[in-house]
């Protein structure tokens, strides 16, 4: 049941990402919604679920890239597994942090989302550069802005998921009091 | 129970998954040809999801704009836009023709240029990762599309097809980090290679320091890459700087606004360079 929920969340994030991203294709700081879902699941469910979610989400994302097709310079555009590896690491470490530390306030959550996004960027771009498949130049500002955007979206998502059921309950209770 | 054990030993699970992924990556890096089955299947399935979603989004947008807009004016506006787009394409073809006439090129090449066959396609999705600049279009091999076909818009060059499946295809935008195109400065005929940088600007490389390049110069495709037909607008020179003793560092602003694209044209006619290469391989 939980696995189905996680798969649904990843697919929904991917669908949203691919639908909305075309309108922001010029912007260098697009949010990686799939990464946000992976970190969220890792923080709420632990390292095992986090790493498996990361593996699944990363592999699906990799598979949707134009992989193994040579660029003009003879470089392949994408490799299945690099995004998977980066998100597996992020999912595992975010899960470990979620079990070892109290991450229930917006600020610690922001820090975890931000650090996870930076780590994802370093591993993802590092592997592509290391394998001489893709060159990213010096994308410090890009990674920084992307990480901040991911962190904001992650914290807001967390707050919404936590606050919405409570708000609905309170509203129901208030209505039933009024009826009496 | 076994699943519980695995979950409790997440460290082992982590190592096992990482090992699997490293093996997966290694296998692909060693063999650089062909499209993996996983990619093909996932891409095919997901493009259907994108098609449905895109249809839904387009439907809602159409409904809304039909509700708030004046219908007749809108239809007229759409018609004028189509006419303008067609006129811009024709204008680009004329520009390319004029270039060739000035350059005393052969009549055969001229005829090829005029007979450029294209097919229109709608954009139904974007890249799954922000680090890749690709779009998905709603036509594929079933419509006669193949890899490395040029994709253009009324404003200029968009990119090339990289992974066509039966009913959809991925377009690598010219601004992608791995994209490149043979280019020529229209005014001075200085040649170079335009490459993407992952952001909204292009860089024109390998242009000799001695070349006469000025800000605002129009950069067009040279046709030597075998993908893009000659004479199509890439963009305008934004900055020109010295880059070492031999070359200039040129930043080009693309003519196409990639965030506003809704429809594109795929060039079906193979370029002379591609035909020549095919002839050699045969």
Contacts between the chains, C-beta under 8 A, distances in Angstrom:
chain1	res1	chain2	res2	distance
A	14	B	46	7.5
A	14	B	128	6.0
A	15	B	49	6.1
A	15	B	50	7.7
A	15	B	53	5.9
A	17	B	126	7.9
A	17	B	128	6.2
A	18	B	46	7.6
A	18	B	50	5.8
A	18	B	125	4.5
A	18	B	126	5.4
A	18	B	127	7.2
A	18	B	128	5.7
A	18	B	136	7.5
A	19	B	50	7.2
A	19	B	53	5.2
A	19	B	54	7.0
A	19	B	57	6.4
A	19	B	125	6.6
A	19	B	126	7.6
A	20	B	126	7.8
A	21	B	126	3.8
A	21	B	127	6.2
A	21	B	130	6.9
A	22	B	123	6.3
A	22	B	125	6.7
A	22	B	126	3.6
A	22	B	135	6.1
A	22	B	259	7.3
A	22	B	261	7.7
A	23	B	259	5.8
A	24	B	259	6.5
A	25	B	126	6.1
A	25	B	133	6.4
A	25	B	135	7.4
A	25	B	173	7.2
A	25	B	258	4.8
A	25	B	259	5.0
A	26	B	200	4.5
A	26	B	257	7.4
A	26	B	258	5.9
A	26	B	259	4.6
A	27	B	259	7.8
A	28	B	198	7.0
A	28	B	199	4.9
A	28	B	200	7.7
A	29	B	130	7.9
A	30	B	130	3.5
A	31	B	130	7.4
A	32	B	129	6.8
A	32	B	130	5.9
A	34	B	128	7.5
A	46	B	7	7.6
A	46	B	10	7.2
A	47	B	10	4.3
A	47	B	14	7.1
A	48	B	6	7.0
A	48	B	7	4.2
A	48	B	8	7.9
A	48	B	10	4.0
A	48	B	13	5.7
A	49	B	7	7.5
A	51	B	10	6.8
A	51	B	13	6.5
A	51	B	14	5.3
A	51	B	17	6.0
A	52	B	13	7.6
A	52	B	17	7.4
A	55	B	17	5.2
A	55	B	21	7.1
A	59	B	38	7.9
A	60	B	42	6.5
A	60	B	128	7.8
A	61	B	128	4.6
A	61	B	129	5.7
A	63	B	36	7.9
A	63	B	38	5.2
A	63	B	39	4.9
A	63	B	42	3.8
A	63	B	43	6.8
A	64	B	39	7.9
A	64	B	42	6.2
A	64	B	43	6.1
A	64	B	46	5.6
A	64	B	127	7.8
A	64	B	128	3.9
A	65	B	39	7.8
A	65	B	127	6.8
A	65	B	128	6.2
A	65	B	129	6.4
A	65	B	132	5.4
A	65	B	134	7.3
A	66	B	132	7.6
A	66	B	134	5.9
A	66	B	162	4.1
A	66	B	163	4.1
A	66	B	170	4.5
A	66	B	172	6.3
A	67	B	28	7.4
A	67	B	35	7.2
A	67	B	36	6.1
A	67	B	39	4.7
A	67	B	163	7.7
A	68	B	28	6.2
A	68	B	32	6.8
A	68	B	33	7.5
A	68	B	34	6.5
A	68	B	35	5.8
A	68	B	36	5.8
A	68	B	39	6.9
A	69	B	35	6.9
A	69	B	147	6.8
A	69	B	162	4.5
A	69	B	163	5.5
A	70	B	32	6.6
A	70	B	33	8.0
A	71	B	172	7.6
A	71	B	178	3.6
A	71	B	179	6.9
A	71	B	180	7.3
A	72	B	178	7.5
A	72	B	179	7.0
A	72	B	180	4.2
A	72	B	181	7.5
A	72	B	225	6.4
A	72	B	227	7.5
A	73	B	178	6.8
A	73	B	180	6.3
A	75	B	178	5.4
A	76	B	28	7.7
A	76	B	32	5.8
A	77	B	132	7.1
A	77	B	134	8.0
A	77	B	162	6.2
A	77	B	172	6.5
A	77	B	176	7.6
A	77	B	178	5.4
A	78	B	132	6.6
A	79	B	25	5.6
A	79	B	28	4.9
A	79	B	29	6.4
A	80	B	24	6.3
A	80	B	25	7.7
A	80	B	28	6.2
A	80	B	36	6.0
A	80	B	38	6.1
A	80	B	39	6.3
A	81	B	21	4.7
A	81	B	22	7.6
A	81	B	24	3.9
A	81	B	25	4.0
A	81	B	28	7.0
A	82	B	25	5.9
A	83	B	129	6.5
A	84	B	21	5.2
A	84	B	24	7.5
A	85	B	18	6.6
A	85	B	21	4.3
A	85	B	22	7.0
A	85	B	25	6.9
A	88	B	14	7.3
A	88	B	17	5.4
A	88	B	18	6.3
A	88	B	21	6.4
A	89	B	18	7.5
A	92	B	10	7.1
A	92	B	14	4.8
A	95	B	10	7.3
A	124	B	131	7.0
A	125	B	131	7.3
A	127	B	25	7.5
A	131	B	25	7.7
A	131	B	29	5.7
A	133	B	29	7.4
A	134	B	177	5.8
A	134	B	178	6.0
A	135	B	177	6.5
A	136	B	131	7.6
A	136	B	177	6.7
A	136	B	198	7.0
A	137	B	197	7.0
A	137	B	198	7.7
A	139	B	198	7.4
A	142	B	198	7.7
A	142	B	199	7.8
A	146	B	130	6.6
